[in-house]
Amino acid sequence: MGKNEEALATVQKLQQIAEDRRVWLRPSGRIYARMGKRREGLEIIQKLEADYNTAGGNSFALTAIYSALGDRDHAIASLEQGVQPARSYPSCLPTHNLTRCARIPASNNCFGASAFHPRLSQ
């Protein structure tokens, strides 16, 4: 038994005990793709995309599966989709520039109350 088959067997065991199906869907899609089982990999992608609106967090998994399938354009599109929500954060958070945030007055600070909820800043 090769490493991919062994990994797939482990993921299938996980499928029986995991409450959240994303736990086993994400790795199994990539394993199928690496094994050359394109149809199975694409089926996993469809399931993850169907779950995306309710569960979220699948963009990295989709990127990894598309990449393993050799579908560069879809891999890049999935990755770009995954980083879009981060653009709505205050400018200091994506760069982790906490020193810059600390020097900004609390009313304008990304950690200040007004950044999280308008009523808290009153």
C-alpha positions in Angstrom: 0.0 0.0 0.0 1.4 3.4 -1.0 1.4 6.5 1.1 -1.7 8.0 -0.7 -3.7 4.8 -0.2 -2.6 4.7 3.4 -3.6 8.4 3.9 -7.0 7.8 2.2 -7.6 4.8 4.5 -6.9 7.0 7.5 -9.2 9.7 6.3 -12.0 7.2 5.7 -11.7 6.1 9.3 -11.9 9.8 10.3 -15.1 10.0 8.2 -16.8 7.6 10.6 -16.0 9.5 13.8 -15.9 13.2 12.7 -19.0 15.3 13.3 -18.0 18.0 10.8 -17.6 16.5 7.4 -15.1 19.2 6.4 -12.6 17.4 8.6 -12.4 14.5 6.2 -13.5 16.2 3.0 -10.7 18.6 2.8 -7.8 16.1 3.0 -9.6 13.4 1.0 -10.1 15.8 -2.0 -6.4 16.5 -2.1 -5.5 12.8 -1.7 -7.8 11.8 -4.6 -6.3 14.5 -6.7 -2.7 13.4 -5.9 -3.7 9.8 -6.8 -4.9 11.0 -10.2 -8.6 10.4 -9.4 -9.8 13.6 -10.9 -13.5 12.8 -10.8 -13.4 12.0 -7.1 -11.4 15.2 -6.5 -13.9 17.3 -8.4 -16.8 15.7 -6.4 -15.1 16.8 -3.2 -14.7 20.3 -4.6 -18.5 20.4 -5.4 -19.3 19.4 -1.8 -16.9 21.9 -0.3 -18.3 24.7 -2.5 -21.8 23.8 -1.5 -20.8 24.0 2.1 -18.9 27.2 1.6 -21.8 29.6 2.2 -22.7 27.9 5.5 -19.4 26.7 6.8 -16.8 28.9 5.3 -13.1 28.4 5.5 -12.8 26.1 2.6 -10.8 28.4 0.3 -7.4 27.0 1.3 -8.7 23.4 0.9 -10.1 24.2 -2.5 -6.8 25.8 -3.5 -4.9 22.7 -2.4 -7.2 20.4 -4.3 -7.2 22.4 -7.5 -3.4 22.7 -7.3 -3.1 18.9 -6.9 -5.4 18.5 -9.9 -3.1 20.8 -11.9 -5.8 23.4 -12.3 -3.7 26.5 -11.7 -6.4 29.1 -12.6 -9.0 27.7 -10.3 -6.4 27.3 -7.5 -5.4 31.0 -7.7 -9.1 32.1 -7.9 -9.9 30.1 -4.7 -6.9 31.6 -2.9 -8.0 35.1 -3.9 -11.5 34.4 -2.8 -10.2 33.3 0.6 -8.3 36.5 1.2 -11.1 38.9 0.2 -12.7 39.1 3.6 -9.4 40.0 5.2 -9.4 43.2 3.2 -12.2 44.6 5.3 -10.1 44.6 8.5 -8.5 47.8 9.6 -5.2 48.4 7.8 -3.0 47.5 10.8 -4.4 43.9 11.3 -3.4 42.2 8.1 0.2 43.4 8.5 0.2 42.7 12.3 1.7 46.1 12.8 0.6 46.4 16.4 3.1 49.2 17.2 1.4 51.4 14.6 -2.0 50.6 16.1 -0.9 51.4 19.6 0.1 54.9 18.6 -3.2 55.8 17.1 -5.7 57.4 19.5 -8.2 54.9 20.9 -11.1 56.5 19.1 -9.4 55.8 15.7 -7.4 52.7 16.8 -8.2 49.4 15.2 -8.4 48.0 18.7 -10.6 50.9 19.9 -14.3 50.4 20.6 -15.4 52.4 17.5 -13.6 49.9 15.3 -15.8 47.0 16.5 -19.2 48.5 17.3 -20.6 52.0 16.8 -22.6 52.0 20.1 -19.5 51.3 22.2 -17.7 54.4 21.0 -20.4 56.7 22.4 
